[in-house]
Amino acid sequence: MESLSAPLRKALLEADDDYLVGLSNKGTLNRGKKDLQTLSPVLSVQGEELRVELGAETCVLRAPLGNSECTCPARGICRHLVSAILWAK
């Protein structure tokens, strides 16, 4: 498997709980952590992005993490993205 880009690797390593609360909110962080307990993510590296499949949703993680996207209808950083970031760490 292709390795992660240095900027994305650095962003994931630096993404602690405080950072994730800043991107979303504490409730979204807690929900993302809870969801991660029951999910079996599937990943693939595509260039400088990390694609993470979480059940029916697909997240594309990019550096900076605030530029990441999810296929769900939520705006901004959703629970799926938080779960994907936590799992990728």
All heavy atoms as an XYZ file, in Angstrom:
668
protein
N       0.849     -1.188      0.000
C       0.000      0.000      0.000
C       0.885      1.238      0.000
O       1.905      1.279      0.659
C      -0.900      0.006      1.241
C      -1.749      1.249      1.324
S      -2.643      1.458      2.854
C      -3.672      0.028      2.829
N       0.471      2.206     -0.756
C       1.174      3.482     -0.818
C       1.118      4.147      0.553
O       0.128      4.052      1.262
C       0.477      4.353     -1.859
C       1.191      5.625     -2.161
C       0.450      6.433     -3.210
O      -0.260      5.842     -4.035
O       0.577      7.660     -3.182
N       2.187      4.844      0.938
C       2.195      5.486      2.246
C       1.542      6.868      2.183
O       1.418      7.471      1.121
C       3.629      5.603      2.757
O       4.383      6.417      1.898
N       1.148      7.346      3.356
C       0.512      8.660      3.468
C       1.508      9.772      3.151
O       2.696      9.636      3.437
C       0.005      8.881      4.890
C      -1.201      8.112      5.336
C      -1.494      8.406      6.806
C      -2.404      8.456      4.505
N       1.001     10.861      2.632
C       1.852     12.028      2.397
C       2.291     12.591      3.741
O       1.604     12.440      4.758
C       1.091     13.089      1.597
O       0.047     13.650      2.389
N       3.441     13.230      3.743
C       3.978     13.801      4.985
C       3.024     14.830      5.607
O       2.800     14.792      6.827
C       5.355     14.407      4.740
N       2.417     15.749      4.829
C       1.505     16.719      5.446
C       0.275     16.057      6.088
O      -0.149     16.460      7.167
C       1.090     17.620      4.285
C       2.171     17.487      3.272
C       2.656     16.077      3.411
N      -0.271     15.025      5.439
C      -1.441     14.355      6.009
C      -1.048     13.563      7.248
O      -1.750     13.585      8.260
C      -2.111     13.447      4.975
C      -3.365     12.720      5.442
C      -4.411     13.700      5.997
C      -3.961     11.904      4.306
N       0.073     12.885      7.199
C       0.556     12.136      8.366
C       0.740     13.075      9.567
O       0.314     12.794     10.672
C       1.863     11.426      8.042
C       2.420     10.579      9.187
C       3.768      9.975      8.820
N       3.763      9.315      7.532
C       3.424      8.060      7.333
N       3.047      7.314      8.351
N       3.462      7.539      6.126
N       1.362     14.234      9.310
C       1.594     15.223     10.375
C       0.263     15.735     10.929
O       0.085     15.844     12.141
C       2.428     16.382      9.831
C       2.792     17.430     10.855
C       3.696     18.495     10.234
C       4.220     19.461     11.246
N       3.332     20.544     11.572
N      -0.682     16.041     10.042
C      -1.988     16.553     10.483
C      -2.706     15.527     11.350
O      -3.307     15.881     12.370
C      -2.846     16.920      9.276
N      -2.655     14.258     10.963
C      -3.319     13.214     11.754
C      -2.661     13.040     13.118
O      -3.354     12.895     14.136
C      -3.305     11.885     10.999
C      -4.220     11.815      9.783
C      -3.922     10.566      8.963
C      -5.682     11.846     10.207
N      -1.337     13.065     13.156
C      -0.638     12.904     14.429
C      -0.908     14.052     15.397
O      -0.932     13.861     16.608
C       0.869     12.757     14.194
C       1.304     11.457     13.534
C       2.791     11.501     13.196
C       0.987     10.265     14.422
N      -1.139     15.238     14.858
C      -1.376     16.417     15.688
C      -2.845     16.609     16.058
O      -3.176     17.482     16.854
C      -0.857     17.664     14.984
C       0.651     17.676     14.849
C       1.180     18.853     14.051
O       0.370     19.607     13.466
O       2.410     19.015     14.018
N      -3.732     15.806     15.510
C      -5.177     15.970     15.734
C      -5.586     15.329     17.060
O      -5.998     14.185     17.109
C      -5.960     15.356     14.576
N      -5.481     16.104     18.131
C      -5.922     15.608     19.428
C      -7.394     15.985     19.648
O      -8.033     16.573     18.781
C      -5.025     16.137     20.551
C      -5.027     17.662     20.663
O      -5.821     18.328     19.961
O      -4.233     18.184     21.459
N      -7.931     15.615     20.810
C      -9.343     15.893     21.091
C      -9.670     17.383     21.019
O     -10.716     17.758     20.474
C      -9.734     15.347     22.469
C      -9.917     13.837     22.477
O      -9.725     13.195     21.408
O     -10.257     13.296     23.542
N      -8.799     18.233     21.527
C      -9.051     19.675     21.491
C      -9.131     20.188     20.052
O      -9.982     21.013     19.724
C      -7.964     20.443     22.252
C      -8.047     20.234     23.750
O      -9.144     19.905     24.254
O      -7.005     20.387     24.423
N      -8.266     19.696     19.203
C      -8.280     20.092     17.795
C      -9.586     19.660     17.134
O     -10.219     20.438     16.419
C      -7.077     19.476     17.073
C      -7.034     19.778     15.595
C      -6.517     20.985     15.129
C      -7.524     18.875     14.665
C      -6.483     21.272     13.771
C      -7.494     19.155     13.301
C      -6.970     20.347     12.865
O      -6.945     20.633     11.528
N     -10.006     18.414     17.394
C     -11.237     17.903     16.789
C     -12.470     18.634     17.306
O     -13.409     18.871     16.548
C     -11.353     16.398     17.021
C     -10.286     15.569     16.299
C     -10.374     14.112     16.711
C     -10.406     15.718     14.800
N     -12.478     19.025     18.571
C     -13.586     19.826     19.113
C     -13.610     21.180     18.408
O     -14.681     21.704     18.084
C     -13.473     19.992     20.645
C     -14.417     21.071     21.161
C     -13.757     18.668     21.344
N     -12.435     21.738     18.126
C     -12.361     23.007     17.407
C     -12.890     22.910     15.985
O     -13.493     23.844     15.472
N     -12.674     21.765     15.340
C     -13.183     21.560     13.985
C     -14.690     21.338     13.967
O     -15.369     21.709     13.026
C     -12.534     20.336     13.332
C     -11.133     20.478     12.777
C     -10.668     19.148     12.193
C     -11.068     21.557     11.718
N     -15.193     20.693     15.010
C     -16.622     20.349     15.058
C     -17.209     20.845     16.370
O     -17.441     22.028     16.518
C     -16.804     18.837     14.893
O     -16.074     18.133     15.893
N     -17.449     19.956     17.302
C     -17.865     20.297     18.659
C     -17.703     19.054     19.529
O     -17.436     17.965     19.010
C     -19.297     20.854     18.699
C     -20.310     19.869     18.166
O     -20.421     18.746     18.651
N     -21.062     20.280     17.151
N     -17.880     19.209     20.821
C     -17.648     18.091     21.742
C     -18.625     16.936     21.508
O     -18.254     15.762     21.577
C     -17.730     18.574     23.190
C     -17.274     17.523     24.175
C     -17.097     18.092     25.567
C     -16.679     17.001     26.502
N     -15.338     17.126     26.965
N     -19.863     17.246     21.183
C     -20.855     16.211     20.921
C     -20.493     15.377     19.702
O     -20.634     14.149     19.710
N     -20.013     16.031     18.649
C     -19.601     15.324     17.436
C     -18.386     14.451     17.718
O     -18.307     13.319     17.243
C     -19.299     16.314     16.302
O     -20.473     17.098     16.055
C     -18.886     15.611     15.023
N     -17.458     14.952     18.522
C     -16.293     14.152     18.907
C     -16.725     12.905     19.670
O     -16.297     11.797     19.357
C     -15.320     14.979     19.751
C     -14.147     14.207     20.354
C     -13.250     13.620     19.267
C     -13.351     15.100     21.277
N     -17.600     13.077     20.642
C     -18.062     11.936     21.435
C     -18.817     10.933     20.572
O     -18.647      9.717     20.720
C     -18.924     12.401     22.598
C     -18.114     13.123     23.654
O     -16.906     12.925     23.769
N     -18.760     13.986     24.421
N     -19.648     11.409     19.660
C     -20.388     10.507     18.767
C     -19.434      9.772     17.828
O     -19.592      8.583     17.574
C     -21.421     11.301     17.967
C     -22.241     10.465     17.021
C     -23.060      9.408     17.780
N     -23.667      8.455     16.879
C     -24.894      8.535     16.393
N     -25.673      9.555     16.737
N     -25.357      7.620     15.583
N     -18.435     10.471     17.326
C     -17.442      9.838     16.460
C     -16.689      8.732     17.172
O     -16.443      7.664     16.613
N     -16.332      8.976     18.433
C     -15.646      7.951     19.230
C     -16.550      6.744     19.457
O     -16.115      5.598     19.344
C     -15.217      8.527     20.583
C     -14.048      9.463     20.510
C     -13.687      9.970     21.895
C     -12.461     10.842     21.886
N     -12.103     11.319     23.236
N     -17.815      7.007     19.759
C     -18.763      5.918     20.003
C     -18.989      5.096     18.732
O     -18.986      3.864     18.774
C     -20.084      6.483     20.506
C     -21.095      5.437     20.869
C     -22.360      6.047     21.419
C     -23.359      4.948     21.756
N     -24.607      5.489     22.271
N     -19.183      5.774     17.602
C     -19.397      5.081     16.327
C     -18.203      4.211     15.966
O     -18.363      3.119     15.418
C     -19.648      6.079     15.197
C     -21.021      6.730     15.276
O     -21.840      6.316     16.111
O     -21.259      7.659     14.483
N     -17.010      4.683     16.263
C     -15.797      3.962     15.896
C     -15.704      2.602     16.583
O     -15.104      1.674     16.053
C     -14.567      4.814     16.226
C     -13.242      4.363     15.655
C     -13.329      4.227     14.145
C     -12.149      5.331     16.032
N     -16.351      2.457     17.722
C     -16.326      1.192     18.454
C     -17.051      0.077     17.708
O     -16.771     -1.098     17.935
C     -16.933      1.367     19.845
C     -16.152      2.298     20.736
C     -16.879      2.602     22.033
O     -17.954      2.091     22.295
N     -16.280      3.444     22.848
N     -17.985      0.427     16.818
C     -18.776     -0.591     16.126
C     -18.470     -0.679     14.634
O     -19.061     -1.494     13.945
C     -20.283     -0.318     16.303
O     -20.590      0.966     15.750
C     -20.673     -0.343     17.767
N     -17.567      0.162     14.138
C     -17.264      0.198     12.706
C     -15.981     -0.565     12.388
O     -15.101     -0.686     13.228
C     -17.108      1.645     12.236
C     -18.357      2.506     12.309
C     -18.004      3.961     12.026
C     -19.397      2.012     11.323
N     -15.900     -1.042     11.167
C     -14.679     -1.667     10.650
C     -14.273     -0.903      9.389
O     -14.629     -1.292      8.273
C     -14.926     -3.135     10.309
O     -15.273     -3.855     11.459
N     -13.545      0.201      9.559
C     -13.187      1.041      8.417
C     -12.310      0.310      7.396
O     -11.533     -0.577      7.735
C     -12.408      2.192      9.056
C     -12.806      2.185     10.492
C     -13.074      0.754     10.823
N     -12.476      0.705      6.147
C     -11.652      0.212      5.049
C     -10.973      1.430      4.440
O     -11.633      2.436      4.177
C     -12.520     -0.498      3.987
C     -11.676     -0.926      2.797
C     -13.253     -1.675      4.600
N      -9.669      1.357      4.222
C      -8.971      2.546      3.729
C      -8.209      2.274      2.458
O      -7.857      1.133      2.155
C      -8.032      3.112      4.786
C      -6.728      2.373      5.068
C      -5.643      2.810      4.132
C      -6.304      2.638      6.491
N      -7.950      3.357      1.758
C      -7.058      3.325      0.603
C      -6.410      4.697      0.478
O      -7.033      5.714      0.762
C      -7.811      2.963     -0.679
O      -8.799      3.930     -0.956
N      -5.147      4.702      0.096
C      -4.417      5.945     -0.111
C      -4.504      6.293     -1.589
O      -4.267      5.438     -2.446
C      -2.941      5.801      0.320
C      -2.170      7.073      0.039
C      -2.851      5.424      1.790
N      -4.897      7.532     -1.856
C      -5.001      8.009     -3.232
C      -4.254      9.329     -3.338
O      -4.794     10.374     -2.971
C      -6.465      8.179     -3.641
C      -7.232      6.884     -3.614
C      -8.693      7.063     -3.970
O      -9.251      8.140     -3.840
N      -9.315      5.985     -4.407
N      -3.032      9.269     -3.793
C      -2.213     10.474     -3.889
C      -1.955     11.046     -2.510
O      -1.413     10.371     -1.652
N      -2.400     12.266     -2.300
C      -2.190     12.926     -1.010
C      -3.423     12.829     -0.122
O      -3.526     13.545      0.874
C      -1.798     14.383     -1.239
C      -0.496     14.477     -1.998
C       0.235     15.772     -1.762
O      -0.227     16.606     -0.972
O       1.287     15.931     -2.379
N      -4.360     11.961     -0.485
C      -5.598     11.804      0.280
C      -5.697     10.388      0.837
O      -5.132      9.449      0.295
C      -6.810     12.055     -0.609
C      -6.835     13.426     -1.225
C      -7.977     13.601     -2.208
O      -8.517     12.606     -2.715
O      -8.321     14.764     -2.460
N      -6.451     10.271      1.917
C      -6.751      8.975      2.502
C      -8.257      8.783      2.426
O      -9.014      9.591      2.958
C      -6.284      8.920      3.964
C      -6.568      7.629      4.722
C      -5.822      6.462      4.074
C      -6.154      7.764      6.170
N      -8.685      7.747      1.741
C     -10.114      7.444      1.581
C     -10.474      6.385      2.626
O      -9.860      5.324      2.673
C     -10.353      6.929      0.176
C     -11.766      6.643     -0.150
C     -11.816      6.102     -1.593
N     -13.165      5.871     -1.985
C     -13.903      6.710     -2.690
N     -13.402      7.852     -3.083
N     -15.141      6.412     -3.008
N     -11.473      6.704      3.466
C     -11.890      5.803      4.539
C     -13.379      5.508      4.376
O     -14.203      6.418      4.407
C     -11.623      6.423      5.932
C     -12.006      5.443      7.033
C     -10.170      6.848      6.075
N     -13.694      4.231      4.197
C     -15.087      3.809      4.081
C     -15.573      3.373      5.459
O     -14.990      2.507      6.087
C     -15.212      2.667      3.076
C     -14.867      3.093      1.673
C     -14.922      1.950      0.685
O     -15.729      1.019      0.888
O     -14.148      1.993     -0.272
N     -16.653      4.016      5.909
C     -17.250      3.746      7.220
C     -18.704      3.351      6.993
O     -19.579      4.206      6.968
C     -17.182      4.982      8.118
C     -15.797      5.512      8.448
C     -15.877      6.935      8.954
C     -15.153      4.617      9.483
N     -18.945      2.078      6.809
C     -20.308      1.652      6.527
C     -20.764      2.228      5.198
O     -20.106      2.056      4.178
N     -21.892      2.940      5.217
C     -22.461      3.497      3.992
C     -21.794      4.804      3.561
O     -22.039      5.287      2.461
C     -23.958      3.726      4.186
N     -20.986      5.388      4.417
C     -20.356      6.691      4.118
C     -18.885      6.525      3.772
O     -18.221      5.611      4.252
C     -20.509      7.644      5.302
C     -21.923      7.862      5.772
C     -22.881      8.385      4.713
O     -22.430      9.005      3.723
O     -24.090      8.165      4.866
N     -18.402      7.437      2.952
C     -16.997      7.459      2.571
C     -16.432      8.833      2.896
O     -17.010      9.852      2.520
C     -16.816      7.163      1.071
O     -17.368      5.879      0.799
C     -15.352      7.186      0.681
N     -15.313      8.841      3.588
C     -14.636     10.083      3.954
C     -13.325     10.179      3.188
O     -12.636      9.174      2.998
C     -14.333     10.110      5.448
S     -15.791     10.024      6.496
N     -12.990     11.376      2.772
C     -11.710     11.637      2.121
C     -10.969     12.617      3.022
O     -11.397     13.760      3.196
C     -11.893     12.224      0.704
C     -10.539     12.527      0.080
C     -12.681     11.258     -0.163
N      -9.889     12.141      3.633
C      -9.098     12.970      4.541
C      -7.994     13.663      3.769
O      -7.299     13.049      2.966
C      -8.495     12.107      5.654
C      -9.473     11.308      6.496
C      -8.731     10.536      7.580
C     -10.535     12.191      7.109
N      -7.867     14.967      4.021
C      -6.851     15.802      3.382
C      -6.196     16.691      4.430
O      -6.804     17.021      5.435
C      -7.493     16.728      2.348
C      -8.194     16.047      1.223
C      -8.770     17.082      0.245
N      -9.480     16.413     -0.809
C     -10.801     16.309     -0.866
N     -11.552     16.853      0.063
N     -11.370     15.672     -1.866
N      -4.977     17.102      4.144
C      -4.308     18.087      5.000
C      -4.522     19.467      4.376
O      -4.360     19.603      3.159
C      -2.821     17.781      5.112
N      -4.911     20.449      5.173
C      -5.333     20.370      6.569
C      -6.662     19.612      6.703
O      -7.463     19.570      5.760
C      -5.472     21.825      7.003
C      -5.730     22.582      5.744
C      -5.029     21.816      4.637
N      -6.871     19.016      7.858
C      -8.021     18.143      8.062
C      -9.360     18.855      7.884
O     -10.355     18.219      7.560
C      -7.940     17.479      9.438
C      -6.767     16.511      9.591
C      -6.685     16.009     11.030
C      -6.863     15.356      8.624
N      -9.387     20.151      8.056
C     -10.612     20.917      7.838
C     -11.073     20.899      6.386
O     -12.220     21.232      6.091
N     -10.206     20.480      5.467
C     -10.557     20.376      4.048
C     -11.065     18.995      3.670
O     -11.298     18.724      2.498
C      -9.344     20.716      3.169
C      -8.973     22.170      3.249
O      -9.776     23.014      3.642
N      -7.747     22.483      2.897
N     -11.216     18.126      4.646
C     -11.691     16.770      4.387
C     -13.178     16.783      4.052
O     -13.888     17.741      4.368
C     -11.444     15.899      5.623
O     -10.065     15.843      5.912
N     -13.642     15.709      3.392
C     -15.041     15.631      2.965
C     -15.634     14.273      3.305
O     -14.918     13.282      3.407
C     -15.144     15.821      1.452
C     -14.736     17.175      0.969
C     -14.812     17.296     -0.545
O     -15.045     16.284     -1.229
O     -14.639     18.413     -1.036
N     -16.967     14.261      3.444
C     -17.722     13.038      3.699
C     -18.908     13.004      2.731
O     -19.419     14.050      2.335
C     -18.220     13.017      5.144
S     -19.162     11.533      5.567
N     -19.353     11.795      2.408
C     -20.487     11.652      1.498
C     -21.833     11.870      2.179
O     -22.858     11.947      1.503
C     -20.482     10.260      0.837
O     -20.501      9.256      1.865
C     -19.265     10.076     -0.054
N     -21.858     11.987      3.499
C     -23.132     12.212      4.191
C     -23.616     13.640      3.928
O     -22.837     14.497      3.512
C     -23.004     11.925      5.687
S     -22.272     13.253      6.666
N     -24.889     13.921      4.186
C     -25.433     15.250      3.895
C     -25.056     16.343      4.903
O     -25.382     17.507      4.675
C     -26.947     15.016      3.889
C     -27.157     13.814      4.733
C     -25.933     12.962      4.558
N     -24.369     15.981      5.975
C     -24.006     16.988      6.983
C     -23.023     17.994      6.400
O     -22.195     17.667      5.557
C     -23.395     16.310      8.202
N     -23.116     19.220      6.862
C     -22.182     20.267      6.456
C     -21.010     20.275      7.422
O     -21.154     20.027      8.607
C     -22.850     21.625      6.487
C     -23.905     21.775      5.444
C     -24.466     23.161      5.488
N     -25.451     23.323      4.426
C     -26.173     24.396      4.289
N     -26.040     25.395      5.120
N     -27.041     24.466      3.299
N     -19.836     20.572      6.919
C     -18.664     20.699      7.775
C     -18.119     19.356      8.227
O     -18.264     18.343      7.554
N     -17.509     19.374      9.391
C     -16.884     18.163      9.937
C     -17.938     17.365     10.699
O     -18.417     17.785     11.745
C     -15.703     18.524     10.865
C     -14.669     19.366     10.113
C     -15.065     17.259     11.429
C     -14.015     18.680      8.932
N     -18.281     16.200     10.155
C     -19.335     15.355     10.729
C     -18.739     14.243     11.597
O     -17.523     14.080     11.670
C     -20.166     14.739      9.607
S     -19.207     13.634      8.560
N     -19.614     13.465     12.190
C     -19.171     12.363     13.050
C     -18.392     11.314     12.268
O     -17.485     10.687     12.806
C     -20.361     11.733     13.756
C     -21.364     11.091     12.818
C     -22.632     10.691     13.576
N     -23.652     10.197     12.691
C     -23.962      8.907     12.571
N     -23.319      8.012     13.263
N     -24.922      8.540     11.755
N     -18.719     11.145     10.987
C     -17.993     10.179     10.161
C     -16.546     10.627      9.969
O     -15.624      9.816     10.065
C     -18.666     10.019      8.798
C     -20.109      9.680      8.890
N     -21.090     10.590      8.573
C     -20.736      8.550      9.298
C     -22.272     10.021      8.763
N     -22.092      8.792      9.203
N     -16.350     11.914      9.694
C     -14.991     12.430      9.528
C     -14.205     12.322     10.825
O     -13.031     11.952     10.818
C     -15.022     13.884      9.048
C     -15.328     14.064      7.568
C     -15.597     15.523      7.244
C     -14.188     13.531      6.718
N     -14.850     12.624     11.946
C     -14.176     12.499     13.239
C     -13.775     11.047     13.470
O     -12.629     10.759     13.864
C     -15.053     13.040     14.388
C     -14.468     12.680     15.745
C     -15.232     14.549     14.260
N     -14.669     10.108     13.196
C     -14.349      8.683     13.343
C     -13.191      8.293     12.428
O     -12.275      7.573     12.852
C     -15.552      7.817     13.007
O     -16.583      7.983     13.944
N     -13.217      8.764     11.188
C     -12.160      8.430     10.230
C     -10.807      8.975     10.692
O      -9.787      8.293     10.602
C     -12.509      8.966      8.847
N     -10.807     10.205     11.196
C      -9.558     10.823     11.684
C      -9.033     10.041     12.879
O      -7.846      9.714     12.947
C      -9.791     12.301     12.036
C     -10.029     13.112     10.754
C      -8.597     12.869     12.822
C     -10.586     14.515     10.992
N      -9.913      9.732     13.832
C      -9.477      8.979     15.013
C      -8.945      7.609     14.634
O      -7.934      7.164     15.165
C     -10.645      8.845     16.002
C     -11.079     10.126     16.692
C     -12.371      9.896     17.462
C      -9.989     10.625     17.636
N      -9.604      6.942     13.704
C      -9.168      5.617     13.289
C      -7.816      5.702     12.573
O      -6.933      4.879     12.781
C     -10.216      4.973     12.403
C      -9.822      3.602     11.995
C      -9.911      2.451     12.721
C      -9.238      3.237     10.759
N      -9.419      1.408     11.996
C      -8.996      1.859     10.786
C      -8.896      3.960      9.611
C      -8.437      1.169      9.727
C      -8.336      3.267      8.553
C      -8.107      1.891      8.623
N      -7.663      6.700     11.712
C      -6.422      6.841     10.936
C      -5.224      7.205     11.807
O      -4.096      6.880     11.443
C      -6.615      7.884      9.837
N      -5.489      7.831     12.936
C      -4.386      8.196     13.840
C      -3.670      6.960     14.292
O      -2.539      6.892     14.570
C      -4.899      8.941     15.055
C      -5.312     10.346     14.790
C      -5.861     11.043     16.020
C      -4.930     10.992     17.170
N      -4.174     12.160     17.444
